[in-house]
Amino acid sequence: MKLIPTDDKDINKRLDVFMAERGNITRSASQKLLKDGLVKVNGNVIAKSYKTKLGDVVEFDIPDAVESENVPQNIDIDIVYEDEYLLVVNKPRGMVVHPAAGNPDNTLVNALLYHCGDSLSGINGVIRPGIVHRIDKDTSGLLVVAKNDIAHVSLAEQIKSHSFDRFYEAVCCGRFKEMTGTIDAPIGRHPKDRKKMAIVSDGRYAVTHYETITEFDGFSHMKFKLETGRTHQIRVHTSSKGHPIVGDRLYGARDKLGIEGQCLHAKTISFIHPITNKLMSFDSELPDYFKAILSKLRTK
């Protein structure tokens, strides 16, 4: 049970923000506790819209993690790095990160449950243990997985504060007007197509930095740095500029160059190790499907 008194720095804060900052849990975990009615202020269950006042005492308890119903599966995964606190995985194209409708098994979570046993963070719930951030099914590349809640909180906070660096490479249709630039446009659920995200005025803050690596006839090999990590962020932002990622039919790409799904690879990640405080940087080689597209463009 956590009992946390407010002080003069906590006046008029959203309750989920206060809990995340002072309770050493993620924002999503605090929001779930509020939704489930497991948070009290001065002894009373409180609405999630409550703003803290000086002298409040916020009380909550994090329930024990429920044993996962997902089945451990002996699936080969490319583990780039592993210690007792976290691991870095190079996810192949076509693998779903965690179970969902239509993809109940053969996911990265199923593979992790087999590899790690019960040594995975439970903060995000039973459906996706250990998953700090995710990449789409048809996006390949690096992601970090937390083995305990301390590591999970630290890594999630680094992502929130934009100190967790993520670099992607992609092949896009057409050529960007500027060789380098920044796309700053809020992203939310598409108002008509629930499978898609879109740039919407009331969406969440989203920023993508880009750099052209090589220009081809009608295509561009691009590098992207995420400042934020919204769902489908790079795919939505590139499409909004008229340069959807090759193969990404969902966001308007007409050219597939022999692949189904977007030509997008999470190539590099850098973060501070949650226990040792050392800078950890990992870079992955472009996968074969990506190299094949570049080779095809060079000979066009």
N, C-alpha and C positions, 0 to 999 in steps of 0.2 A: 504494500500500500504506500502510495506517495502522498505526502501532505506538504504542499509548497505555498508558503505565504508570498504575497506580492510585495514589492517595494516601490519606491517612487519612480523607478525606471519602467515599471510595468503598467502604468496607468493607460487605460483606453486601448489595450491590446486585444486583438481577436483571441478567443480562448484557445483555438488550435495552434496559433502562433506561440502563445505563452507556454503551452504544454510542450511544444517541440523544442523551444529554447531552454526552458528550465527543467523539463522532465527527461531530457536525453532520449527522446523518441522521435520518429519521423513525423512529418506533417500528416501524411496519409494515415499513420497509425492513430494520431490524436483525433483526426476527423472521424475515424471509424469508432473510437471510444465514445465520442460525442453522439454519433448517430445511434449507437446502441444504448444510450442512456447510462453510461458507466462513469460519468464525471459529475462531481458535486462541487459547488462553490458555497462555502460557509454552511455545509451540511445539507444543501438542497440540490437536487438534480436540476441542471440548468440548460437553457436552450443554447444551441450551437452558435447563435448570433450574439451571445453575451460578450460584452467588453469588460475587461478586468478593471477593478477599482483598487485604490490604495487600501491595504489591510485585508483584502480578500484572502481566503485560504482555499486553494484548489486541491481537491482530493480525487484521486483516481487510482485504479489498480489495473495492471496489464494482465489479462487472463493467460493462463498457461496455453502454450501453442497446442492446437488440436493436431493429433497425428494425421499425417497426410493420407488421403485416400488414393493418391496417385501411386501407380505401381512402378517400383524400380525396374528399369529395363537395361539389359547389358548392350548398350549402344556405344560404338566407338566415338569418342570425342577428342578433339585436338586440344590438349591442355598445355598451354604455353608456359604457365607458371603456377606453382601451388605451394602454400605453406599452411600452418595450422589455423590461419585467420581468413584466408581468401584464396581464390584461384582465378586465373585469367584463361578464358576459353576462346578459341578461334572457331566460331560457328560457321558451318558450311551453308551454302545457299540451299534453300528448300526446307530447312529444319525450322519448325516452330519453336519459340522459346518456352512457352508454358501452355498447358492444356487449356482448351477453350472449345466452344461449340464447333463441331466439325473436325477438331483435332484433339481427341481425347487422350492419345498416347503417342509414343515415338517422338516425344518432344525433348528439348534440352533438359527440362526439369526431370523427366523420367530417367534420363541418362545420369544426371547429377545425383539423384536419389540412390541409384545403384552404386555410383562411384564413391559418394561421400557418406552413405548411410544416414545416421541421424545428426551429422555435424554440418547442418545448414541453418542459417538464420531463419527465424520464424516470423519476423516482423511483418512481412507482406502477406501473411496468412498461408493456409495450407495449399492453395492453388499454385503458388509460385515461390516456394521456399528459396531463400538465398538470392533472389533476383533483385539487384539494385537498379539496373536499367536494362532496357531490352532493345533489340533490333528486329525489324520485320522479317517474316519468313523468307522472302526472296532477297534480303540483304545479307551478305556474308560479312564475316569479320569478328573483331575482338569485343568481348564484354567481360566485365568483372563480376564475380559471384562471391557473396559474403558467407562465411562459415559460422559466424556468430553475430549476435545482435549488436555488440560493441562496434565491430567492423562495419556492419550495415549502417548504423547511425552515422558514423564518421564519413563513409563514402557518399551516403545520401546528402549529407550536409555540404560536402565538397561539390557535388553536382548542383545543389541549390545555389551555392555562392559563386558558381562559375569558375572554380579553381580545379575542376576535373576536366582535363582537356581531351576532346574527341575530334579526330580528323578523319574525314571520309574522302574517298575518290569515286568518281562516277564518269560515265560517258553520257553527255547530254546532246540532244538534238539542236542543231544550229550553233551559232556563235554569240557569246555575250557581247554586248555593246562595249563594255569596259572589261579589260583583262583582269582586274581585281575590283572588289566592291563588297558591299554589305546589303543584305536584304533584311529589312526591319518591318515586319508585318504580322499582326496578331492572328493566331490560328485557333479555330474552333471547329465543332462538328458542322459538316455541310448542311445547309438548311433543308435540302431536298433529298439528298442521297446519304443515308446513314452509314454507308460503307466508306465514305470519303470524309476527309478533313478539308477545310477551306480557309481562305483569308476572310475573316469576318470582323466587323467593327468591335464586337463585344467579346472577341476571342482572347486567348491568353498571350501575353507578351512572348514574341518569338524572334530571334535574331540569328542569321546565318551569314558567316563571312565566306567569300569565295575567291578563288584564284585560278586562272586558266593555266594548265600545264602545257597542253599542245592543242593547236587548232588543226582540224582536218577539213576536207571538203564536205560541208554540211553538218559537221559534228565537232564536239569539243571534249577533250579529256580534262576534267575539272577536279580541283581539290576544295574541300569544304571544311570549315571549322565551326562546330556548334557552340554558340554561346548559351543557348537554351536547348531543351530536348523534348520538344512537343511531338506528339504522334504524327508520323509521316512528314516531319518538318522539312527536310531537304527536298522531298518529292513535291510538296505543296509549293514551296518557295521557288524552285526552279520552273515549275509549271506556270507560276504566276508571271514569270518573265518571258514566257513563250518558248522555254527551252526545257521541256520535260526530259526525264532520264530515259535513255534508250530502253525499250522493252516495257516501260511502265504504261500500259494501256489504261489503267485506272485514272491516270492524270494526263491523258491526252497524247501520249507518244504514238506516232504512226509507224515509226521504224523500230524493228525488233533486232535486226542484224543477227538473226538466228537464235535468239533467246526469248523465253517467256518470263516476264517479271523484270523488275528494274535492274540495271547494271550499276549497282551501288555496293561499295565495300567499306566497312569500318576498319580503316587501316592502322591507325595509331591511337593509343590511349596513354594518358599520363595522370598520375594522382599521387597523393601523399599516403604512404602506408599508415593505416589507422593505429598501429601499435608502435612501430619503429620510428615513425615520422620521416622516413627516408623517401625521396622522390623515386617513384617507380614509373618507368616508361617502357612501352612495348610496341613494336612495329611488326606488322604482318606482311608477307609477300602477297602481291596481287594473285588471286586464284586463277586457275586455268581458263575458266569461261571469260574472265575479264581480259586476260592476255590475248585470247583468241579474237576478241572484238577489236582490240588495238591493232593486232596484226592484220586483220581484214581491212581496217581503215587505212593503214599505211600503204596497202597495195591497191587501193581503189583508184 
